[in-house]
Amino acid sequence: MTDDHGDGAGHTLTVVLVVWDAYAGGLLEEALFSIESQRPRPTILLVDNASTVPVVAPDGVRVIRAPERLTVGAVRNYGLSHVTSPWAMLWDADDVMLPGTVADLLAHTDDVPGIVVVATGILDGTTGIRHHWPRRWTAALTRLPRLYALLHAVSSLYPTTGALLRTDTVLQGGGFADADGGDDWVVGVSLALRGRVVLRPRLGRVYRHHRGSVSADWTGGDDILRHAALVRQRLTDDPAAPGFTAPARWALWLAQLLVVRVLRPASRRLPHRRRELHDLPELPGLAGGPADSASPGAPDPAARVGTPR
């Protein structure tokens, strides 16, 4: 696989980052460096969501600008409409891609027939330990795609951000919801209805949730229930959904309500669950870390990422 930069996966994978305003600053530089350091190197597409701050990209990174400020889901779809590679990855501008992530994910796109998603584990940038989501035991459920999709509609089982997504399948399924929250949960349902999801145990993403994050203003259960309503609507509209899902929307609503109001609060009392929202933390040291090392000769993003600017 080659691209214009050599030693790349540009014809196979495009990483799409949506940025605007504060997201166009130093965090973006760190995210881009971590992606450029991947071997093989993917194509990188930067989507300027009508930012009031100039969006500056290094050489070799393509930039497109949305005609107006769009919701997170809509601007993600706008970016995907400009992707020509068979695989796409949506990446948050305040997260860091761990070395070797692209190579590992691409190596598993043919593990089983009909794969539409290959997701990676997440390192919590606040605690420095593996994030509780996606839960590793749920990987066994992916062998039953239809059941897995319905369970994902009740409670999100896997991330679509930071995962390999079949570009054409995302668009055929209606893409991300036109919303500023829950859009990724919605697209995950449509993807799971159309093929296999692979959950890799390897850590590939440093998730840095902070007071400047898009989700920082979410209040908890009420916001999740609003996102859940988007999922129910997608199941009603998606032709790939089983015929019984539309008339059973009330049952899905009850199941979602049980998870959000009962099971989720209970799970947050378990050990090692991150509860507090902090100022942007320093990236934890990764020496001898949880992910495989990068390919020989590839620059190490951990060497560049210290206290975020």
DRENDRENKE-497609 format. One record per residue: z, y, x of N, C-alpha, C, O in turn. Coordinates in steps of 0.05 Angstrom, whole numbers, plus 5000, padded with zeros to 4 digits. Last residue first. Example, Ala and Ser with C-alpha at 12.3 -4.5 7.8 and 13.67 -1.06 7.14 Angstrom:
514249555257514349795273515750015258516150235268;515648865264515649105246515649345264516949345285;
% end
This chain:
550554434979550454724980550254834952550155084949;554953884990552654004977552854314976554954424973;556853665052557853815029555453955015554154115028;551553275068554353305073555453445048554953355025;546052935086547553015062550453035068551752825073;543552745130542953015123544853115100545053365096;545052225136545552405159545052695152546052875166;543351995091546252045093546852225117548952365117;537951915099538752145083541752205085542652435082;535151755159537351675142538251915126539252115137;528151615169530551795172532651715151531951635129;525651005193525951185171528351355174530551255182;525850645235524250895239524551085216523751315219;526350065196526450185222524750435224522450435215;528550205128526750085147526950215174527550455175;535650285116532850355112531150205132532150085151;540349765099539449995115536550045109535149865099;542849615033541549535058540649785073540249995061;549049905010546149845007545149755034546249815055;554250005022553749815001550849744998550149544985;554950115094555350155066554349935047553649715056;556150285144556650005138556549955108557949785098;557250925119557050755143557850465136559950425124;557351305081555951055074555750865098554250675097;562051755053560851635076559751365069560851215054;560352114992562051935007560551825032558151795032;558952804990557852534988559552345004560052395028;563753214959562253144983561352854980562752684969;562653414890564153294912562353264937559953284936;562953964848561153794863562453674888563253834905;569053904810567054054824565353874841566153644846;569553354762570453514785568253714793566053714783;572253054707569853194716570653394738572253574733;575552424703575552714706572852824716571452684731;574951874701575552014676575152314679574452454659;572351264721572451554728572751714702571151694684;576050674723574150834707574551124714576751234714;579750374750577350454765575350594747573050634756;582650024694582750124722579950194732577950064724;581450274626581450064646581650184674580850414678;580950664590583650624601583750404622585950354633;575850634573576450854591579350844602580050984621;575950244535574950174561575550394582575850334605;577850524490579450304502578550244530580250204548;573650874479576250974487578050764500579450824519;569650454467569350644489572050764497572650764521;571650194420571350054446571150244470572250184491;572050644381574150444387573950324415575750354431;567851004377570551084368572750894376575050974377;563350734398564051004407566951074401568251194418;563250224373563250244403564250514411565950534430;563250364319565450194330565550224360567750254372;558450644316560950784310563350634322565150754333;554750234325554950454344557650604340558850684360;555749934279556249814305556550034326558250014344;554250294239557050194240557650084267559850124278;548850344251550550574252553550494254555050614269;547049834241546949934268548750174271550050204292;547749824186549349634203549349724232551349704245;544150214170546950264165548750074182550850154191;539249994184540250224199543150274195544550364213;536449574162539149514172540349744188542149714204;531349724150533249704128536149654137538049694122;529549734206529549974189531549944166533150124162;530049204226531749424237531849674219533849804218;526748814208529248844194530849074204532949144191;522248804241522048914214524648964201524849134183;523449014309523448804288523548934260524749144256;519249494340521849414331521649204310519749204294;514149674352515049434366517749334356518649114364;513550154325512249914314513049664328512749444316;518750604315517450444335516150194323517650034312;521750854275519050944280517450754298514950754297;526750614275525350634250522350694255520650594240;528250674328527850404318526350404291524850214285;528751234329526651104345526150814335523850734333;533251304296530651404287528351274303526251214291;537151064328536550944302533851044291532250894280;537051424371536351144375535551014348533550864347;538951884347536251884358535251594362532951534358;544151724337542451774314539451784323537751694308;546251714388545851454374544051494350542551314343;546852254399544852104414544151834399541851744399;551052344365548552484360546252344375544052314364;554852014389553951944363551352094355549751984341;555552304437554352034438553351954411551251824409;558052764416555352784429554052514430551652494425;562852544399561052684380558252704391556352664376;565252334447564352164425562452294406560452164398;563852864490564752584487563552444463561052444460;561753364497564553344490565553064487567953014482;557553614547557953424526560953384522562553364541;556953944590557954064566558353864543559253944521;554753634630557553734634558653844608561153854605;549653444631551453314612554353424614556053324600;547353734672546353774645548353664624548753784603;552453964719550553764708549753834679551153974665;556254294739553554414735551554214724549254294720;560653984746560754184725558054324721557754454700;557753324758559453554765559253764743557853724723;556052724785556552864760558553084765560753034775;551952404822553852624827554052794801552452974796;550451774843550651934819552752154823555152084826;546251494886548851634886548751824863547252024863;542850874880543051154872545951254874547751124865;542950334891540650494900540850794895539150944904;545949724904546350004898544050164909543250144932;543749104875543849284898544249574889543049664869;542848804830545548864837545849064860547949184863;537848994783538448924810541348984817542349204810;535548784724537848934735538448834763539448614766;529648824689530948694712533148884722532649114728;527048714626528548904642529948734664531248534659;520748554597523248474610524448704626523048854639;518248894537518148724561520848674573522948734561;518949204492516249144501516048964525513848894534;524149324482522649194461519949094470518648924456;525449614527526549344524525149194502525048944503;522750104514521949944537522949654534521349464539;525750284470522850224467521850054490520149874486;530750354495530450164472527550084470526849844468;529750744533530650484541530350274519529750044525;528851194503526551064516527250784526525550614527;534251284486532151224467529751084480528850884470;536851414533537751174517535551094499534950854495;534251884547533951644564534851394550533751174555;535952234507533052174510532551924526530751764521;541152384507540452134493537552064496536751844486;539453064508541552864512540752614496539852644473;535853424490537253484515539553294520541453364535;529653154465532453234462533553294490532453214510;525252764447525153054450527853174445528453284424;525852154483526352314458526252604465527152694487;520651904524523352004521523552164495521652294487;515551484494516751644515519651704510520951584493;512751164460513651414450515051594470515751824464;510650704482513050674466514050944455516150944441;506650874515505950734491508250714472507950704447;509651094557508151274540507351134514507351264493;511950624580513650854571512151024551513251094530;507350344593509150234572511050454562511650474538;505050634634503650614609505450514586505050594563;509250574674508350834664507050814637507750954618;514850204678511950174674510950424660511650484638;519750454721518850434693515850394694514450534708;525350364763522350344760521650304731522850124718;530650844755529550574753526550584754525350794747;532751354751533151214776532150924776532750774794;533951284683533751474705534351314731536351174732;535350864652532450904656532051114677529851124688;540650394658539650664662536650664663535450484675;543349974605542150014631540950294633540350424613;545749964555546449754574545349804602546349694622;548550344504546650344526547550144548549850164559;549550014444550850144466549150124491548249904498;545549904406548349944398549850094419551250284413;540949834435540950034414543750094404544350314394;542349404467542049664480542049894459542950114465;541949014428544649074439544549354453546449504452;536449014423538149084400540949154409542149344398;534748854474533949114463535749204441536449434439;537048334476537848544495537148824485538749004487;534048074437536948114433537948334451539548504443;529048094463529448224437532348274431533148484421;529947824513529148104512529648234484530548464483;533847464544533247464516532447744508534047894497;535047584596533247344591532547314562530647164555;538747974595535948064597534047824593531647864588;543747764599542647814572539747884572538347864552;545147774652544447514640543147554613541547384604;546748304660544148214670543247954658540847904655;551848404643549748434623546948344633545148314617;555048394687554948144670552748164650551847954639;554948904709553348694721553148444704551148294706;553749484673555649264678554049024687552148944674;550750044705550649834685552549604692552849534716;557550264706555050224689552650234708552450404725;561550374740561950144722559450074706559249864695;559350484807559750584780559950344761558750134766;562650324867560550254848561350364820563550324811;565750904898565550614892563350574871562250764860;566451444905565451294927565350994923564950844942;568051794865570051594875569051454900570751354915;563552124859566252234859568252044872569952134887;558851834859559152034880561952164880562652304900;558251164850559551404838560151604861561651544879;552250834854554650904869555751164857554351364856;549050354815549650634818552250664834554250534828;543549884818546249954814546750244823545150364836;537049954785538749914808541649974801542250104781;531749634747533849834751535649754774535749524782;525449594726527149474747529249694754528549904765;521649454668523749624681525049454703525649224700;517949094653517349374648519349564660518849804662;515148464664517148654672516248934666514049014673;511848014652512348224631514548414638515748534620;514747454687512547584673513547804654515647784643;519147604743518547454718516247594704515747834709;518147894791520047674790519647494766519747244769;515148324803513748084794515547844792514647614792;518248724824516748784800515248544788514248554766;521248694870522148524847520548584821521448514800;519749044908519648764915520248584892519848344894;521049534887518249454886517949154892516049024883;526549544900525649544872522749444870522149274852;526549554957527949344942526849324914526349104904;523750024969522749764978523949534962522649344955;527050414945524350374936523250094944522049954928;531850354976531850314947528950254937528650064922;532650475029531650205022531350154993530549934985;538150925023535950815039535250525029536950375022;539251214957540151084981537850944996535850864984;538051854933537051574934537851444960537351544981;542452274897541352194923540451904922541951734912;542152804847542852534857541452474883539552614891;540253254825542853274838543853004848546152974856;535453154799535353314823538053344837538153454859;534152484778535652734774535852884800536352774821;527852184767530152224785531452484779530152684776;523951674741525151934736527651964752529451784752;518551334766521451344767522351634762521451814775;513150894750514251164752517351134754518450934745;507350504765510250524762511150814766509950964782;501850594769502850414749505850424745506750354723;500051304776500851044787501950864765502950954745;499251784752497051604752497751324764496151144762;502552274714502852054732500451864730499751784707;502652654675501052714699501252494720500252534743;506052474637503252494629501452564653498952544651;510952534661509752264660506852274653505252104662;511853084651511452984678510052714679508252674694;512553064596510453234607509853144636507453124644;517052744592514452644582512152804593510052684600;520653114614520252854627517652734618516152624635;520453494575519353564601519053314618517253294635;522853224532520053314530518853374557516553314562;528153134551526352914544523452994543521752844554;529953664559529853474581527953244575526353164592;525654134525528053964527527753774550525553744561;522454674561522454444544525154304545526654354563;519755304571522155144575522254924553522254984529;512555254581514955384570517355204575516954964582;508954974611508155234600510455394588510255634586;511454694672511254674643510554954632511455154643;507954604732509754774717509254744687507054764678;508154164788506854254764508854414748511254374751;507353984856508854144837507154214813504954314816;507753464904506153604883508053744864510153634856;509153464970510353424944508753594924508553834927;506853595018506453325009507753264982507453044971;511854045041509053945042508953655033510753495039;517254174994516054135021513154035019512253964998;517554694944517454404951516354384979514754544988;521055124903519755094929519954804937522054684937;521255504848521455224856519755184881517355214880;525056094834522655964846523155684854525255614866;528356104772528656104801526155974813525355764803;527155994721527456284728527856324758527856544767;522455474705524855574719524855874723522755984728;519455134672519555424667521955544680523455704667;520854634701521254674672521654974666523755064657;516854344745518154604742518354654712516354714699;516953744773516253874748518054114744520454084740;514253414827516353604819515453754795513353884795;513052784849512052984831514353154822516253054810;511352394904513452544891512252774875510552924885;509651724919508751984912511052134898512552014883;514151364965512651404940511451684939512051864955;513951005025514351265013512751294987510351244987;517250365035514950535034515450795019517250805002;521950815055519750665066519450405050521350235050;524651465041524151185033521751065048519751205053;525051995052525951815073525351515066525651345083;523852255005521852255026522452055048520751955062;528852184980526452044970524252024991522951824994;532152505009532852225006530552064996530351825003;529652995004529852875030530452575028529252415043;530453094949527753054959527752924987526152744992;536053164947534752944932531952884943531252654947;536553614980537853364988536553124973536052914985;533753994950532953934977534053664986532653514999;536854004904534153904902533153834930531853624934;541454254922541553974913538853844912538453614919;539754784932540354604954540454314946539754134962;535654904873536954984898537454764918535754594922;534054804822531954854842533054934869531655034886;538054784786537154524798535054564818534254364831;538655294767540455214788539554944801540254894824;532055294745534355464750536155354773535155314795;529754624742529654894732532255044740534354914743;526154004747527954204758527654474743525454534733;525053324750524953554733526953764742529353694745;521452874788523953034787523453284770521553434775;518752244794518552494780521352634779523252514769;515351844838518051934831517752214819516752394832;510651344830511051634830513851694822514751604800;507650784860510050904848509951204852509351314873;502550634880504150454863506350594848506850524825;500550994915498750894894500150714874499050654853;504951084949504051294931502151204910502151324888;507950824985507550684960506350874939506650834915;506250855057507250945031506650765008505050575010;504250925109506550765104507850835077510250855075;501451585095501651335111504251195104506251315096;500451995063502452045084502751795102504251805121;497151855023496152055041498052095065497252205085;498551145022498051405009497251605030496851525053;498250435013498150675029497850915011496950894988;500049765017500050005000500050255018501650275036;
% end
